[in-house]
Structure formats: structure tokens, C-alpha cells
Amino acid sequence: MQVDLPTDLREMVEQRRLPASELLPEAVRTEDAVRMEIHREELRAASLLYTAELAVQVGQPAPRQRAAAAEVARRIAGRKDLKIG
């Protein structure tokens, strides 16, 4: 499917090789969906950079610390009262 986007968005999509038509749900074909995906990718990249810099500063976490962090993440993921959005 052909997706018509503003020039700035089209360029960002092309640079990142994103499948623009697949990003947009069938019923909602808006540029906001593309902007949200680009923002999500930028946040993920910033997160990876931050954790890499942090690891250089303080070192890699010990196995026990990793296990504790994984347990916290599991508890958060399992919560039913989280508000999304």
C-alpha cells in the first residue's frame, strides 16, 4: 500500500528503512503513527546508549543484580493496575 507522508517523515522513514504501510493500522492511517514509531526507536536508541555509558562508568551488573532486576521487571509486567498512555 502506498502511504503519503510529509517530506520530513518520509525522509525519516526511508533513513530508518521502516515499513511505513505496515506501521499504520488499516483503520487509522495517520502520520502520528509513524511519528510515534520513530519516537519509540529514538527512545530505544537513547536507552541503549545510556546503559552502555553507565556500564563503562560503574561496570557490568553482577549475576545476582541481573536476577534481582529481572524479578522486578517480571513483577511490573504482571501488574494489572498499570496505566498505559
Residue frames as a rotation matrix with the C-alpha (Angstrom) as fourth column:
MET 1
0.580 0.815 0.000 0.00
0.815 -0.580 0.000 0.00
0.000 0.000 -1.000 0.00
GLN 2
-0.290 -0.626 0.724 1.21
0.589 -0.713 -0.380 3.48
0.754 0.317 0.575 -0.83
VAL 3
0.359 0.337 -0.870 1.41
0.906 -0.350 0.239 5.84
-0.224 -0.874 -0.431 2.16
ASP 4
0.242 -0.213 0.946 1.52
0.450 -0.839 -0.305 9.60
0.859 0.500 -0.107 1.59
LEU 5
0.411 -0.207 -0.888 3.64
0.885 -0.144 0.443 11.30
-0.219 -0.968 0.124 4.26
PRO 6
0.965 -0.189 -0.183 5.02
-0.200 -0.979 -0.042 14.81
-0.171 0.077 -0.982 4.72
THR 7
0.595 -0.778 -0.202 8.57
-0.251 0.059 -0.966 15.17
0.763 0.626 -0.160 3.38
ASP 8
-0.139 -0.708 0.692 10.26
-0.931 -0.145 -0.335 15.19
0.337 -0.691 -0.639 6.80
LEU 9
0.299 0.324 0.898 8.52
-0.680 0.732 -0.038 11.99
-0.669 -0.599 0.439 7.85
ARG 10
0.989 0.065 -0.133 9.14
-0.144 0.629 -0.764 10.29
0.034 0.775 0.632 4.52
GLU 11
0.291 -0.956 -0.042 12.85
-0.532 -0.125 -0.837 11.04
0.795 0.266 -0.545 4.82
MET 12
-0.210 -0.338 0.917 12.99
-0.970 0.188 -0.152 9.68
-0.121 -0.922 -0.368 8.39
VAL 13
0.656 0.524 0.543 11.14
-0.434 0.851 -0.297 6.52
-0.617 -0.041 0.786 7.33
GLU 14
0.895 -0.348 -0.278 13.48
-0.148 0.356 -0.922 6.00
0.420 0.867 0.267 4.39
GLN 15
0.019 -0.945 0.327 16.61
-0.798 -0.212 -0.565 6.60
0.603 -0.250 -0.758 6.50
ARG 16
-0.312 -0.081 0.947 15.45
-0.854 0.460 -0.242 4.03
-0.416 -0.884 -0.213 9.05
ARG 17
-0.789 0.056 -0.612 14.12
-0.412 0.690 0.595 1.63
0.455 0.722 -0.521 6.39
LEU 18
-0.698 0.629 0.342 10.79
-0.225 0.261 -0.939 1.40
-0.680 -0.732 -0.041 8.20
PRO 19
-0.792 0.518 0.323 7.84
0.573 0.447 0.687 -0.30
0.212 0.729 -0.651 6.51
ALA 20
-0.930 0.362 0.065 5.54
-0.365 -0.888 -0.280 2.74
-0.043 -0.284 0.958 6.62
SER 21
-0.214 0.923 -0.319 2.42
-0.676 0.096 0.731 0.97
0.706 0.372 0.603 5.39
GLU 22
-0.076 0.148 -0.986 2.86
0.415 0.904 0.103 -1.77
0.907 -0.401 -0.130 8.00
LEU 23
-0.922 -0.316 -0.224 3.18
0.338 -0.370 -0.865 0.75
0.191 -0.873 0.448 10.82
LEU 24
-0.734 0.674 0.080 -0.28
-0.679 -0.728 -0.097 2.08
-0.007 -0.125 0.992 10.24
PRO 25
-0.609 0.597 0.522 -3.35
0.198 0.752 -0.629 0.10
-0.768 -0.280 -0.576 11.28
GLU 26
-0.642 0.392 0.659 -5.87
0.758 0.198 0.621 -0.47
0.113 0.899 -0.424 8.50
ALA 27
0.375 0.927 -0.003 -8.49
0.910 -0.368 0.192 1.83
0.177 -0.075 -0.981 10.03
VAL 28
0.862 -0.112 -0.494 -6.09
0.140 -0.885 0.444 4.57
-0.487 -0.452 -0.747 11.15
ARG 29
0.233 -0.791 0.567 -3.61
0.964 0.110 -0.242 5.78
0.129 0.602 0.788 8.54
THR 30
0.991 0.105 0.085 -2.17
0.088 -0.980 0.181 8.91
0.102 -0.172 -0.980 10.09
GLU 31
0.262 -0.948 0.179 1.26
-0.080 -0.206 -0.975 10.47
0.962 0.241 -0.130 10.25
ASP 32
0.360 -0.089 0.929 1.01
-0.910 -0.255 0.328 10.33
0.207 -0.963 -0.173 14.06
ALA 33
0.960 0.013 0.279 1.51
-0.089 0.961 0.262 6.56
-0.265 -0.277 0.924 13.96
VAL 34
0.576 -0.805 0.143 4.75
0.516 0.222 -0.827 6.99
0.634 0.550 0.544 12.02
ARG 35
0.127 -0.512 0.849 5.94
-0.505 -0.770 -0.390 9.75
0.854 -0.379 -0.356 14.34
MET 36
0.681 0.190 0.707 5.20
-0.727 0.292 0.622 7.50
-0.088 -0.937 0.337 17.34
GLU 37
0.930 -0.357 0.083 7.24
0.365 0.924 -0.115 4.65
-0.036 0.137 0.990 15.87
ILE 38
0.280 -0.860 0.426 10.17
0.286 -0.349 -0.893 6.94
0.917 0.371 0.148 15.09
HIS 39
0.240 -0.134 0.961 9.98
-0.795 -0.595 0.116 8.38
0.557 -0.792 -0.249 18.61
ARG 40
0.922 0.128 0.365 9.91
-0.324 0.771 0.548 4.84
-0.211 -0.624 0.752 20.04
GLU 41
0.699 -0.712 0.059 13.04
0.606 0.547 -0.577 3.95
0.379 0.439 0.815 18.05
GLU 42
0.117 -0.658 0.744 14.79
-0.148 -0.752 -0.642 7.13
0.982 -0.035 -0.185 19.20
LEU 43
0.516 0.139 0.845 13.95
-0.839 -0.119 0.532 6.35
0.174 -0.983 0.055 22.84
ARG 44
0.979 -0.167 0.117 15.23
0.142 0.970 0.197 2.80
-0.146 -0.176 0.973 22.45
ALA 45
0.416 -0.872 0.259 18.49
0.509 -0.013 -0.861 4.05
0.754 0.490 0.438 20.91
ALA 46
0.116 -0.331 0.937 18.91
-0.579 -0.789 -0.207 6.60
0.807 -0.518 -0.283 23.71
SER 47
0.800 0.242 0.550 18.26
-0.595 0.444 0.670 3.88
-0.082 -0.863 0.499 26.29
LEU 48
0.854 -0.521 -0.005 20.88
0.504 0.828 -0.246 1.59
0.132 0.207 0.969 24.75
LEU 49
0.149 -0.812 0.565 23.42
0.190 -0.537 -0.822 4.42
0.970 0.230 0.074 24.65
TYR 50
0.338 0.051 0.940 22.69
-0.789 -0.529 0.312 5.37
0.513 -0.847 -0.138 28.26
THR 51
0.941 0.047 0.334 23.08
-0.251 0.761 0.598 1.82
-0.226 -0.647 0.728 29.56
ALA 52
0.614 -0.785 0.077 26.32
0.631 0.430 -0.646 1.37
0.474 0.445 0.760 27.59
GLU 53
0.028 -0.588 0.808 27.71
-0.198 -0.796 -0.572 4.60
0.980 -0.144 -0.139 29.07
LEU 54
0.579 0.272 0.769 26.56
-0.789 -0.054 0.612 3.57
0.208 -0.961 0.183 32.53
ALA 55
0.971 -0.235 -0.037 28.25
0.238 0.960 0.150 0.18
0.000 -0.154 0.988 32.19
VAL 56
0.226 -0.931 0.287 31.52
0.447 -0.163 -0.880 1.97
0.865 0.327 0.379 31.34
GLN 57
0.022 -0.174 0.984 31.18
-0.587 -0.799 -0.129 4.17
0.809 -0.575 -0.120 34.43
VAL 58
0.158 0.167 0.973 30.13
-0.981 0.142 0.135 1.58
-0.116 -0.976 0.187 37.01
GLY 59
-0.850 -0.520 0.086 30.81
-0.499 0.846 0.189 -1.77
-0.171 0.118 -0.978 35.36
GLN 60
-0.399 0.694 -0.599 28.52
-0.313 0.510 0.801 -4.61
0.862 0.507 0.014 34.35
PRO 61
0.263 0.555 0.789 25.97
-0.951 0.013 0.308 -5.80
0.160 -0.832 0.531 36.92
ALA 62
-0.795 -0.489 0.359 26.74
-0.573 0.800 -0.179 -8.98
-0.199 -0.348 -0.916 38.81
PRO 63
-0.747 0.521 -0.413 24.58
0.107 0.707 0.699 -12.06
0.657 0.477 -0.584 38.11
ARG 64
-0.518 0.560 -0.647 22.73
0.839 0.183 -0.513 -11.51
-0.169 -0.808 -0.564 41.41
GLN 65
-0.588 0.272 -0.762 21.94
-0.099 -0.959 -0.266 -7.92
-0.802 -0.081 0.591 40.42
ARG 66
-0.827 0.277 -0.489 20.70
-0.510 -0.006 0.860 -9.05
0.235 0.961 0.146 37.00
ALA 67
-0.662 0.589 -0.464 18.44
0.559 0.800 0.217 -11.64
0.499 -0.116 -0.859 38.63
ALA 68
-0.483 0.475 -0.736 17.02
0.621 -0.406 -0.670 -9.03
-0.617 -0.781 -0.099 41.01
ALA 69
-0.679 0.203 -0.705 16.35
-0.487 -0.844 0.226 -6.63
-0.549 0.497 0.672 38.13
ALA 70
-0.829 0.380 -0.410 14.69
-0.182 0.511 0.840 -9.40
0.529 0.771 -0.354 36.11
GLU 71
-0.568 0.636 -0.523 12.41
0.820 0.494 -0.289 -10.18
0.075 -0.593 -0.802 39.05
VAL 72
-0.496 0.374 -0.784 11.39
0.131 -0.860 -0.494 -6.52
-0.858 -0.348 0.377 39.38
ALA 73
-0.770 0.180 -0.612 10.65
-0.632 -0.355 0.689 -6.40
-0.093 0.917 0.387 35.64
ARG 74
-0.778 0.503 -0.375 8.53
0.303 0.825 0.478 -9.58
0.550 0.258 -0.794 35.91
ARG 75
-0.475 0.615 -0.629 6.52
0.769 -0.057 -0.636 -8.11
-0.427 -0.786 -0.446 38.79
ILE 76
-0.547 0.249 -0.799 5.94
-0.298 -0.950 -0.092 -4.87
-0.782 0.188 0.594 36.90
ALA 77
-0.841 0.192 -0.505 4.94
-0.480 0.165 0.862 -6.71
0.249 0.967 -0.047 33.71
GLY 78
-0.708 0.557 -0.433 2.46
0.540 0.823 0.177 -8.81
0.455 -0.109 -0.884 35.68
ARG 79
-0.781 0.420 -0.462 0.66
0.198 -0.535 -0.821 -5.89
-0.592 -0.733 0.335 37.32
LYS 80
-0.269 0.801 0.535 -2.92
0.960 0.181 0.212 -5.33
0.073 0.571 -0.818 36.28
ASP 81
0.555 0.574 -0.602 -3.20
0.691 -0.721 -0.050 -1.77
-0.463 -0.388 -0.797 37.60
LEU 82
-0.552 -0.817 -0.167 -0.66
0.538 -0.502 0.677 -0.16
-0.637 0.284 0.717 35.27
LYS 83
0.618 0.678 -0.399 -1.90
0.134 -0.591 -0.796 2.81
-0.775 0.438 -0.456 33.31
ILE 84
-0.336 -0.701 0.629 -0.65
0.786 0.159 0.598 2.91
-0.519 0.695 0.497 29.75
GLY 85
-0.123 0.220 0.968 -0.59
0.867 -0.451 0.212 6.11
0.483 0.865 -0.136 27.75
